[in-house]
Amino acid sequence: MVTHVPAEAPGDERGMLLSFVEAQRGAVRRSLLGLTEEQAASRPSASELSLSGLLKHVAETELNWLRMAQQRPNENARTQETWADSFRLVGDETVEQMLEFWDGVAAETEKFIRSVPDLGDTFPLPEAPWFPKDGQVSMRWVLAHLVEEIARHAGHADIIRESLDGRTALALVAEAGGYSNQS
């Protein structure tokens, strides 16, 4: 990671975990700086991944984990038939719309996590082949998982962006910080 995540206030585990989630969100967001919709949707490698598709996927994934933690239905739930659409913009979807959507999810995640009594509180995992039978995870686990999930895709985004135009994560951090003469 090329950014510094500020230390939390002493004992503020929630704040620390939320800061690491936000740092990874920032890496994905920065990968899209200055790109057209066409560039963001392009696939410059053997992979089927695009920057706009990664953006949509991490936003929808965060919403899915938030809804599971809240024990509420996911209004954007995917089916086996629509799974691939979580990795690409479809119809009239735009990068700007996906960024706004993710901003809303991020704000809701923070509000929810700050409202739970204890990060050790658990919720059941749905029945699925990739989850243990009768599995449960804690709010702490969800935050650590979001760091892992978003960071994994932020790394993909770094490679895709550099393949598109040679811009590295470090150059994008500098640009976002107002140091556009850095490369």
Salt bridges, closest charged atoms under 4 A:
GLU13 OE2 - ARG140 NE 2.72
GLU22 OE1 - ARG25 NH1 2.69
GLU22 OE2 - ARG29 NH1 2.77
GLU60 OE2 - ARG78 NH2 2.77
GLU62 OE2 - ARG25 NH2 2.64
GLU75 OE2 - ARG67 NH2 2.79
ASP85 OD1 - ARG88 NH2 2.89
GLU93 OE1 - LYS56 NZ 2.71
ASP103 OD1 - ARG29 NH2 3.14
GLU108 OE2 - ARG67 NH1 2.54
GLU108 OE2 - ARG72 NH1 3.56
GLU110 OE2 - ARG114 NE 2.95
GLU148 OE1 - HIS145 ND1 3.00
GLU149 OE2 - HIS57 NE2 3.27
GLU149 OE2 - HIS153 NE2 3.15
ASP165 OD2 - ARG161 NH2 2.99
GLU175 OE1 - ARG167 NH2 2.81
